[in-house]
Amino acid sequence: MKIERFASRSQIALVGTVLLGLSSCDRDGRDLLPPNNEDYPAVEEYGEVQILTSAQFDEFSAADDQVAWCAEEDDEGRPRCLFPMLSNPEAGVTGGATFTFEGTGSSVCVLADPEAVFWGLSIAPSGRVDRFSYPDNYNDDGDIDLFGGLSSYYTGSPGVELGDFKGFYTDSSGREIEIEYAECTQTGYLGQDDAHAGRGTVEYCDINTDEREGVHYTIVAQTFSVPLDDGLLSFGAMVVEGRCSQKAIDECTVLGESLDEDVNERSCSRALELAHCNNLNLEYCCANPEMCGEPDIDDDVCGDFDRDAFCGEHPYACCGD
């Protein structure tokens, strides 16, 4: 017996729609990949850094040019802190930077702040937060994940290949057991371990160096995402005495970490950070729309915004003339 099968009209329409979409789509996704910049490394080792005292940390926070302040070296050639720039790694390569410090015998705070500032767009149908009604420009933001532990446990090759702080041993039953030696761990909002702050957001952790004074520790700043605008990820990083909870660490701790290829602070990026820290996201975007994403075309988010009046009251949050 011969059985014939026929497609329904809905199936034919679906196939036609798919074929039409395939024939008319000219996107290959490359616009979502940052370019490679051969002038900068994707993996780099920056050597040993100083451990800032609380007084130095306050001095850093108040410095007009934090990049220049960090570049000052001690008698051993160690910079106060770092402002590295990393290129987008090639496929299959884990990018990032490493640096070291000596244990003090007490707790230290390690922090890294990647460029630049990121916020989520408020799209709630009711109770929308006006501060977040103008979207962020995601093309200028990067993400760094922070890890750290004793240098003797680090498995990577500094400046060549990133590693981790994991070890293995075989128990009496022949089972291979993994041991985690990482000591720089972050706690998430819900209490989970090994959390990370995310795009364009400062990340920090405590390391207790009790009874390990003079012992070297390695910090790994692993590239998670690179800004799409130039394929370069710049960030600020440092080690400070004491616990992180004893310091006021937020998006305004490190300013000017968004750098161009000539290691100059990007125009208007500091104003963006300061506005974000002062809850002026919407006003900043209305005053400097080229620095933010595209607003909702169905909603005039800036209304009758008066740029001159705003800039007169908040000059630090305005760019250009």
N, C-alpha and C positions, 0 to 999 in steps of 0.2 A: 504494500500500500504506500502510495506516495503522499507525503505530508509537506505542504507548502507553508512557509512562515512569512508573514507580512509585518513590516514595521508600522507602528501607529503614527498618526500625524504628529503627536507630541514628540515622539522619538526622532522623526525626520526633522522637525523644527529644531530640536536640540542639537543634532549633528550639524545642521546647517549653520547654527549660531556659532558652534565651536570652530568650524572650518573658516567661517568669516573672520572670527576673532584671530585665528592663527595667521590668516593671510594678511590681515591689516595691522598686526602688532609689529612695531619696529623697535621695541625696547629690548635690550639684552641685559639690563641690570647693572651695567658698568657704572652708571651714574651713582650707584650706591656704594662703590668701592673707592676709597681715597687713592690718589696717585702715589707712586713710589718716588721718593726724593733721594737720589743717589748721593747727594752732598752730605747726608746725615745717616748715621748708623741706625739699624733696627734693633741691635743688641749692643749694649755698651756697659763698661765697668768704669766707675768714677772714683775708685779708691776710697781712702778713709776720710771721714768728715769729723769735725769737732762736735762735742756735745755742748749745746748752748745752756748757759745758766739761766735761771728765771729772769735775772736782770737783762741778760742779752736778748732773751725772747721778747721782753717788753721793748727793748731798743729796736729789734727787728720790726715789731708791729708798728712802731711809730716812724720808721724810715720812709722817706719819700721815694727812694730808689732801692727796693729790697733786693733786686738782682745784683747791683753793685755792692750792697752791704754784705750779701752772702759770699761774694767772691774774695773777700779779705781772708788771707791765710795766716796761720800761726807759724811759729818757728819750725815746725815739722812739715810745713807745706800743706796742711789740711785746711780746706775752706770751711767757713762757718756753716754753710748750707749749700744747696744745689738748686739750679734751675736748668735741668737737662732738656734737650730736644731730641726726639726720636722719630725716625722715618717709619712709614708703614711697612711691616715685614712682608716678605714674599710668602706665597702660599705654602703652608706646611711648616712655617717657621714661627716659633713663639718669640715675640718681641718683648723688649723691656730693658730696664737698667738695674744694675746692682751697685751697692756701695757698702762700706763697712764702718764700724765704730768699735771702740773699746768699752767693755763693761765698767761701770762705776762702782759696783757693789750694792746698788740700790735700783729702784725703778726708773726707767726712762720712757719718754713718750716719743713715738715715731709718727710722723705725719707726711702726707703727700697730697697735693691739691692740683688736679689736672685742669687744663683750660676747658671751658671758661665758666659759664654759668648755665644751668639747665633748670627749667621748670615745666610742669605739666599744664596744658591748657584746660581751664575750667569750662566744662561743657554741660554742667548740670542744668536740667530743665527749669529747676527752681533753686533759689539760694546760691546762685553762681557767685564765686569769689571774684570780685572785680579786678583784684590785683593780677589774677591769672587769666583775664579775658583776652589778652593779646598773646599769641603763641610765641614760644621761643624759637630762635633760629638754630636748629640742631646741627647745621653744617659746621659750626665753629666749636663744637664741644667734643671732648675726648674722655676716655675712661682708663684709669690705672687701678690695678688691684695690688694691694700691699701684703707681702709675706715677710717673714724674718725668723732667724734662729741662729744658733751657734755656727760659726763659719766651718768648724770641723765636721758638721753634719750636712753641709751644703753639697748637693750632687752636681751642680752645674759647672761649666767652664767660663769664668768671668770674661765678659767681652766677646765670647764666642757662642755659647749656648746657655740658655737659661735652664735651671734645674729646680729642685725642690728640697725639702728637708725630711724625706721619708727614708726609713731603713727597713731591712727585712732580716728575719732569722728563721731557722727551721726548728720546730719544737721536737720533742721526743717521739711524736707520732708521725713525723715526716711532713707535717703541714707547714707551709710558709706563712709566717705571720708578719704583717706590716706594722711598723712603728712610726708614729708621727712625731717628729722632733720640732716642728714649727712652734714658735713661741709668740709670734705676732698675730694674734687672732682677734677678730672683731665680733661683737655680739649684735645680732640683728634686732629689729624693732620688736619682734615676737619672741626674742630670747634665744634664737638659734645661733649656733657657733659658725665660724667661718663665713660670716656675712661680708658684703662689700657695699660701699656707699653708692656706686652708680655714676652715671654720666655727669661730668663737670662738677663733681662734688668732692669736698675734702674727705680724706680717709685717714684714720689714725688708730693706733693701738699702743698698749703698754707692754713693755718687756721687763721682767724682773731679773736683774743681774746680780742678785744676792750671792755672795761668796765667789763671784766671778770677775772681780776687779782686774782690769787689764786684759781680760779674755776677749777675743774678737768675735763680733757678731756680723752676719751678713743680712742686708735688707734687699729684698727683691721687689721692684716696682714693675709688675707685669702688664704689658700693653693689652687692654681688652678691646678698645676701639680707638681709632685715629680720626681726627676731624677731616671731613670731606673737602673742606675748602682749599687745603694746601698739602695734605698728606703728611703733615708734621704734627707730632704731639709734644707740647711743652708742658712742664709742670714744675712746681716748687716742692722740695723735700728737705726735711731736717730731722734732727734728733735733739730733744730737750730734756733736761733733768727733771725728775718728778713724774707723777702720774698725769695722764691726759685730763682726767676729771678735775685737776687742780688749776686748769687753764681754760680761758675762754676761747675755744676753738670753733670757728664757723667759717662761712664762705668769705668773711672779711679778714681772716687771719693772714692769708697769703694773697697779696694783690699784685697785679701785673704779671701773672704767670702765662698770659697769652702772648706769645712772642712770634715775630715774623722770621723769615730766613736769615736776616741780618742780626738776629738776637736783639731786636728792638721791640719794645712794648707796642702791641697793636693799637692803632688809633681807636679810641672810644671804648676799649675793653675795660679799663679801670672804672670808667663811668658806669658801665653795665654792672660790674660787681658791686660798686657802692650803692647804686640804685636798688639792686636786688636785696642787699643787706638792710636797706632802710624801707623795705616794703613798697617800693616805687616802680615795680615792674611795668605796670600799665602806662604810667606817666612817662617813664623812660622811652618806651616803645613809641608812644605818640610824639615825643620830641625828637626821637632818632629812629624812624621806622626802618631805615636801611639796615639796622643792627638786629632786627627781630624777624620773625616769620611773617607770613601773610595773614592779615586779620580776616575774620569771617566777613565775606562780601555781603551777607544778608544782615549784618549788624554793624552799625557805625560805632565801634567801640570807643573811639576818641571823642565823639560828640562835638561839643564846642570848646574843646581843649585849647587853652591859651598858652602857647609855647613860651612867649616872652615872659609872661608872669611866672610860669613854672621855673624857667631857667634863672630868673632873677632871685627866686627863693631858694633854688637848689642848683647852683652853678656846677657843682661836682657831677651832676647827672646829665649834663648836656654836652654835646660835641659840636665841633665846627663853629661857624660864625653865629 
